[in-house]
């Protein structure tokens, strides 16, 4: 046994975060700590490390056990080089700070794998690189217990996969907070959930936890229903007439008072975010087209000779290392960045909802309410006015937070505010750059459902592999300065890449020129991803609807009725007929492409 909590309570103000909780962590365990934002997961990690003391109960650590910690907050900016941070920074609690050959080797290995410049100054690094440096500091100390708070935030997919393997080989105990469901499934031997001040434990990975939690919530609902029924019966009894009061049992009255107190003390499970997008008119069939596009970031060319076509309804994930140019490409497509060479063509009737990973769209010194509605007290949602307080309640903001400056919000709360701002505007193009950072799993899964059902065009940058697999139908893969398209989700790409490597052709595939986006596809023997299967199933019905609409317009043209009406209506219907022809052509081509992949 390395760590033990025994009936520990911890509160901030009047709000209890931990209520008589107990927990044990043994050698070799890999424990995922999950729960909603604000439940106290980070506080629990600080308590285990000794940064805060419990209000009640006992915390035991094995004498001499070394504990290292990576905090979720990356504001620390030591004025030293990365290698100095690792060599002379604060070692793991209980560790020997003396230098050794083995430790120098670990420093070199971790620096290499996390792609860190040893001489770079930590205080001058970007947020993502600073997190890598602090992660490296935690990893090189070879602790007995490693505490990680959202370790995958700001890491690219290759680094996350390396980190998974590193932690699978880690000999000590691991307790980590994460919203990355694939990361949890790969690592966890046990899940511990912090929910309304209590801890519950379930063996296995995240998938096993989901099944366990569903049963647990059903049992809780049944118990609460029985309790509420009994309380209602006792309340009805105490309100009976004078004769009943003369003969009432005083013991029964005391039981009623106890039931009332128990009901007041019950902590209800928090609400769920209500996500609903503003409806918007369809965009043109073509959304974006690039020809020979070349983009540079800080004088470094990140994309060369990119020719790609994005059509209405495409659902595209952008994947690749940090700094590869994913956000740069998005900015160029949206017209925020001029290309060094080539051109970008943008389609008609685009209404864009853009989720920026830096949250620059938020006015940090303005209030929560102002960020969503400006000086108005109402927002228009699907054509109907709603009071901004009620709308923000859908995103779990309390009334007392409405006038709070956005700067005072946590990372998760800022994400929710940006989502509220985003979904208050009509859109047929959804652009999301790392939307999953700082979201708890409940909110993440709701966002996933919303994005999967979004009827327009989607461009998504994400390091969340499960999220990518569930919502995109193709990828733009950034490899060096080359971008290539791949049909399928991220798991499909990993499988294909592994098959290529196994056949000894990975080098040749990387050196080959990027195929045009309209022709790029995974090998035919590959199975379709889940989202591609959904798309294929829906295509026949969608095309049938379009065919019927096309036939109706053609019939109106044939019988002359359109010519006898207003000229503007004739013009609109002729334009619509042209758009339908393009849409049907693209739809039938996509149907043939998906069927070829499925066979």
ChimeraX attribute file (.defattr): number of C-alpha atoms within 10 A of each C-alpha:
attribute: neighborCount
match mode: 1-to-1
recipient: residues
	/A:1	12
	/A:2	20
	/A:3	19
	/A:4	18
	/A:5	20
	/A:6	15
	/A:7	16
	/A:8	19
	/A:9	21
	/A:10	23
	/A:11	16
	/A:12	11
	/A:13	7
	/A:14	6
	/A:15	9
	/A:16	15
	/A:17	23
	/A:18	27
	/A:19	18
	/A:20	16
	/A:21	18
	/A:22	18
	/A:23	15
	/A:24	11
	/A:25	18
	/A:26	15
	/A:27	14
	/A:28	17
	/A:29	17
	/A:30	25
	/A:31	26
	/A:32	26
	/A:33	26
	/A:34	22
	/A:35	20
	/A:36	19
	/A:37	18
	/A:38	14
	/A:39	20
	/A:40	21
	/A:41	22
	/A:42	20
	/A:43	18
	/A:44	19
	/A:45	22
	/A:46	16
	/A:47	16
	/A:48	21
	/A:49	21
	/A:50	14
	/A:51	10
	/A:52	13
	/A:53	16
	/A:54	18
	/A:55	13
	/A:56	15
	/A:57	16
	/A:58	14
	/A:59	19
	/A:60	13
	/A:61	17
	/A:62	11
	/A:63	9
	/A:64	11
	/A:65	16
	/A:66	22
	/A:67	26
	/A:68	27
	/A:69	25
	/A:70	22
	/A:71	21
	/A:72	17
	/A:73	11
	/A:74	14
	/A:75	11
	/A:76	13
	/A:77	14
	/A:78	15
	/A:79	12
	/A:80	17
	/A:81	18
	/A:82	26
	/A:83	22
	/A:84	17
	/A:85	20
	/A:86	28
	/A:87	19
	/A:88	13
	/A:89	16
	/A:90	14
	/A:91	23
	/A:92	23
	/A:93	19
	/A:94	14
	/A:95	17
	/A:96	10
	/A:97	14
	/A:98	9
	/A:99	10
	/A:100	9
	/A:101	8
	/A:102	10
	/A:103	16
	/A:104	14
	/A:105	12
	/A:106	18
	/A:107	20
	/A:108	16
	/A:109	14
	/A:110	22
	/A:111	21
	/A:112	12
	/A:113	14
	/A:114	19
	/A:115	13
	/A:116	18
	/A:117	15
	/A:118	18
	/A:119	11
	/A:120	16
	/A:121	18
	/A:122	25
	/A:123	16
	/A:124	14
	/A:125	15
	/A:126	10
	/A:127	17
	/A:128	15
	/A:129	21
	/A:130	23
	/A:131	25
	/A:132	27
	/A:133	27
	/A:134	21
	/A:135	21
	/A:136	24
	/A:137	28
	/A:138	24
	/A:139	22
	/A:140	23
	/A:141	24
	/A:142	20
	/A:143	24
	/A:144	23
	/A:145	28
	/A:146	24
	/A:147	23
	/A:148	23
	/A:149	19
	/A:150	19
	/A:151	22
	/A:152	27
	/A:153	22
	/A:154	21
	/A:155	19
	/A:156	18
	/A:157	18
	/A:158	16
	/A:159	19
	/A:160	19
	/A:161	14
	/A:162	13
	/A:163	19
	/A:164	18
	/A:165	13
	/A:166	14
	/A:167	17
	/A:168	15
	/A:169	9
	/A:170	18
	/A:171	15
	/A:172	19
	/A:173	22
	/A:174	27
	/A:175	22
	/A:176	24
	/A:177	23
	/A:178	24
	/A:179	26
	/A:180	24
	/A:181	18
	/A:182	17
	/A:183	22
	/A:184	25
	/A:185	18
	/A:186	15
	/A:187	22
	/A:188	21
	/A:189	18
	/A:190	21
	/A:191	24
	/A:192	20
	/A:193	20
	/A:194	21
	/A:195	20
	/A:196	20
	/A:197	19
	/A:198	17
	/A:199	18
	/A:200	15
	/A:201	16
	/A:202	18
	/A:203	14
	/A:204	17
	/A:205	22
	/A:206	24
	/A:207	12
	/A:208	14
	/A:209	19
	/A:210	12
	/A:211	11
	/A:212	14
	/A:213	14
	/A:214	11
	/A:215	12
	/A:216	12
	/A:217	12
	/A:218	11
	/A:219	12
	/A:220	11
	/A:221	12
	/A:222	11
	/A:223	12
	/A:224	14
	/A:225	12
	/A:226	11
	/A:227	15
	/A:228	14
	/A:229	12
	/A:230	14
	/A:231	19
	/A:232	12
	/A:233	12
	/A:234	18
	/A:235	16
	/A:236	10
	/A:237	16
	/A:238	15
	/A:239	10
	/A:240	11
	/A:241	9
	/A:242	9
	/A:243	8
	/A:244	12
	/A:245	13
	/A:246	8
	/A:247	8
	/A:248	14
	/A:249	12
	/A:250	10
	/A:251	9
	/A:252	13
	/A:253	15
	/A:254	11
	/A:255	14
	/A:256	20
	/A:257	15
	/A:258	13
	/A:259	18
	/A:260	14
	/A:261	11
	/A:262	12
	/A:263	14
	/A:264	9
	/A:265	9
	/A:266	10
	/A:267	11
	/A:268	8
	/A:269	9
	/A:270	11
	/A:271	10
	/A:272	13
	/A:273	18
	/A:274	16
	/A:275	16
	/A:276	15
	/A:277	21
	/A:278	15
	/A:279	17
	/A:280	17
	/A:281	12
	/A:282	18
	/A:283	20
	/A:284	19
	/A:285	20
	/A:286	20
	/A:287	21
	/A:288	19
	/A:289	19
	/A:290	19
	/A:291	15
	/A:292	15
	/A:293	20
	/A:294	22
	/A:295	23
	/A:296	19
	/A:297	14
	/A:298	6
	/A:299	8
	/A:300	8
	/A:301	15
	/A:302	22
	/A:303	25
	/A:304	18
	/A:305	18
	/A:306	23
	/A:307	21
	/A:308	23
	/A:309	17
	/A:310	21
	/A:311	19
	/A:312	22
	/A:313	19
	/A:314	18
	/A:315	24
	/A:316	25
	/A:317	29
	/A:318	25
	/A:319	25
	/A:320	20
	/A:321	17
	/A:322	18
	/A:323	13
	/A:324	21
	/A:325	24
	/A:326	24
	/A:327	19
	/A:328	19
	/A:329	21
	/A:330	20
	/A:331	14
	/A:332	18
	/A:333	20
	/A:334	16
	/A:335	13
	/A:336	11
	/A:337	15
	/A:338	16
	/A:339	20
	/A:340	15
	/A:341	14
	/A:342	16
	/A:343	18
	/A:344	21
	/A:345	14
	/A:346	17
	/A:347	16
	/A:348	13
	/A:349	16
	/A:350	20
	/A:351	17
	/A:352	18
	/A:353	21
	/A:354	20
	/A:355	21
	/A:356	17
	/A:357	19
	/A:358	10
	/A:359	16
	/A:360	10
	/A:361	14
	/A:362	21
	/A:363	14
	/A:364	17
	/A:365	13
	/A:366	15
	/A:367	19
	/A:368	31
	/A:369	25
	/A:370	21
	/A:371	21
	/A:372	25
	/A:373	17
	/A:374	13
	/A:375	9
	/A:376	11
	/A:377	14
	/A:378	18
	/A:379	21
	/A:380	16
	/A:381	17
	/A:382	15
	/A:383	10
	/A:384	8
	/A:385	12
	/A:386	14
	/A:387	13
	/A:388	21
	/A:389	18
	/A:390	15
	/A:391	21
	/A:392	23
	/A:393	17
	/A:394	17
	/A:395	19
	/A:396	17
	/A:397	19
	/A:398	12
	/A:399	12
	/A:400	7
	/A:401	16
	/A:402	18
	/A:403	12
	/A:404	17
	/A:405	17
	/A:406	22
	/A:407	15
	/A:408	14
	/A:409	16
	/A:410	13
	/A:411	17
	/A:412	18
	/A:413	20
	/A:414	20
	/A:415	22
	/A:416	22
	/A:417	23
	/A:418	23
	/A:419	19
	/A:420	25
	/A:421	22
	/A:422	20
	/A:423	19
	/A:424	20
	/A:425	19
	/A:426	19
	/A:427	26
	/A:428	25
	/A:429	25
	/A:430	21
	/A:431	21
	/A:432	21
	/A:433	22
	/A:434	18
	/A:435	24
	/A:436	25
	/A:437	22
	/A:438	21
	/A:439	22
	/A:440	18
	/A:441	18
	/A:442	15
	/A:443	22
	/A:444	19
	/A:445	15
	/A:446	15
	/A:447	21
	/A:448	18
	/A:449	15
	/A:450	16
	/A:451	22
	/A:452	16
	/A:453	11
	/A:454	20
	/A:455	20
	/A:456	21
	/A:457	22
	/A:458	25
	/A:459	21
	/A:460	27
	/A:461	23
	/A:462	24
	/A:463	30
	/A:464	23
	/A:465	17
	/A:466	18
	/A:467	25
	/A:468	25
	/A:469	20
	/A:470	18
	/A:471	24
	/A:472	26
	/A:473	25
	/A:474	28
	/A:475	26
	/A:476	22
	/A:477	21
	/A:478	21
	/A:479	18
	/A:480	16
	/A:481	16
	/A:482	19
	/A:483	29
	/A:484	20
	/A:485	23
	/A:486	24
	/A:487	26
	/A:488	27
	/A:489	26
	/A:490	27
	/A:491	14
	/A:492	20
	/A:493	19
	/A:494	11
	/A:495	12
	/A:496	17
	/A:497	15
	/A:498	14
	/A:499	13
	/A:500	15
	/A:501	14
	/A:502	10
	/A:503	9
	/A:504	11
	/A:505	13
	/A:506	15
	/A:507	10
	/A:508	11
	/A:509	13
	/A:510	13
	/A:511	10
	/A:512	9
	/A:513	12
	/A:514	18
	/A:515	16
	/A:516	15
	/A:517	21
	/A:518	15
	/A:519	11
	/A:520	15
	/A:521	21
	/A:522	17
	/A:523	12
	/A:524	14
	/A:525	10
	/A:526	17
	/A:527	15
	/A:528	22
	/A:529	22
	/A:530	17
	/A:531	20
	/A:532	24
	/A:533	16
	/A:534	12
	/A:535	16
	/A:536	19
	/A:537	12
	/A:538	12
	/A:539	16
	/A:540	14
	/A:541	11
	/A:542	13
	/A:543	18
	/A:544	12
	/A:545	11
	/A:546	17
	/A:547	14
	/A:548	11
	/A:549	15
	/A:550	19
	/A:551	12
	/A:552	13
	/A:553	16
	/A:554	16
	/A:555	13
	/A:556	14
	/A:557	15
	/A:558	11
	/A:559	9
	/A:560	11
	/A:561	11
	/A:562	19
	/A:563	14
	/A:564	8
	/A:565	10
	/A:566	9
	/A:567	10
	/A:568	9
	/A:569	12
	/A:570	18
	/A:571	13
	/A:572	10
	/A:573	17
	/A:574	16
	/A:575	11
	/A:576	16
	/A:577	18
	/A:578	11
	/A:579	16
	/A:580	18
	/A:581	15
	/A:582	14
	/A:583	19
	/A:584	18
	/A:585	13
	/A:586	16
	/A:587	18
	/A:588	14
	/A:589	13
	/A:590	16
	/A:591	19
	/A:592	13
	/A:593	17
	/A:594	20
	/A:595	14
	/A:596	13
	/A:597	19
	/A:598	16
	/A:599	10
